[in-house]
Amino acid sequence: MIFDMNLVIRYVRTQTLLPIRVVIPIVVVGELEALSLKNGWGY
């Protein structure tokens, strides 16, 4: 399963675990980093 930013945010907000076989593109990783820094969650 390939996750985009919306799916990752949904899993984080509902505090459920991601499925075992997940592909998170490097672009989504960068977006998550920017979002966490913007919201003051840390690196």
Number of C-alpha atoms within 10 A of each C-alpha: 9 9 14 15 15 10 12 15 13 11 13 12 9 8 9 9 8 12 9 7 7 10 11 13 12 9 11 15 14 12 13 16 14 14 14 13 12 10 8 9 9 10 9
